[in-house]
Amino acid sequence: MSKSYSQFCETDTLKSVVIGRWEDYGKVKKYSEILNQRQKRDRPTEEELKSEFGGFQKILEKHDVEVLIPDYVGKFVFDQLTPRDVACVIQNKLILCNMANISRKYEVAGIFPLIKDFTGNEPNVLIPPAECLLEGGDIMVDKGRLMVGISHRTNLEGFEWLYKLFSDEMEVVPVFLTIDKDEDVLHLDLTFNPVGENSALIYENGMMTIPDFMARDYDLIKVNKDEQQELVTNVLSISKTTVISRDHPECKRVTKEMEKRGINVEEIPFDGGPSTGGSFRCCSLPLIRKK
């Protein structure tokens, strides 16, 4: 039975999602492209990844979410843990992203078998021009607005391409991320993430300027640097009432803040993905969210 892509709001009920592939992690080490300092220090074991991604899948399926796993791309890809950057769904379109790091450009092949049966108003799969850098961690759809993080992972050309495609249907706004030796949040979802009905997690130092709409339209839960370093903003919303978050000491305060706002927080151990730079949102690619 055919399915249609759908994502109009970051916290709508999740129905179908691709999660990271833990099998074959680091199979051929010479194809590893070090992306950040954390990856130089920490490398998860296959057993750790198997346990944690298995727990992630189990929680999703408990909430009646269809869980899909990418096919193995081949030995020239170091890992397939974070499919969020490979592609993203905006409204009823799937964007195949153009990632900044050469070592990750092949990962898209792993999701082709998962998306080939989707239908919709053609063209429903869009590919950016070569000069447009886009990564899914920098792209959020929420409250009739398309937010695009701008840094060394997603460039202005990528933003402008999305603006031309979607500005007739929603507000398309750039969010300039802080890029200096003291702050490197990589993506928008590591400094800002909507949760619940009207709340959002925010690490203010991760943005050069905080857009007016964030303070106006969201009840902001502010995150400190130590919490951000443990990727506390990078939760995955299953619905407006439930999120998945790390069971980690640095995440406990923010968990309590979300619970005060009526959000059920499913806490599970998850250290392997974060040790490579991405937590639950990075390690997932939502294909269908229902209003």
Helices and strands as residue ranges (DSSP letters): E 3-4, E 13-19, G 29-31, H 37-41, H 46-62, E 66-68, G 83-85, E 87-90, E 93-96, G 102-111, H 112-115, E 118-119, E 125-126, G 136-138, E 139-142, E 145-150, H 156-166, E 171-176, G 188-190, E 192-195, E 199-202, G 204-206, H 212-217, E 219-222, H 225-229, E 236-237, E 242-246, G 249-251, H 252-260, E 264-268, H 272-275, E 284-290
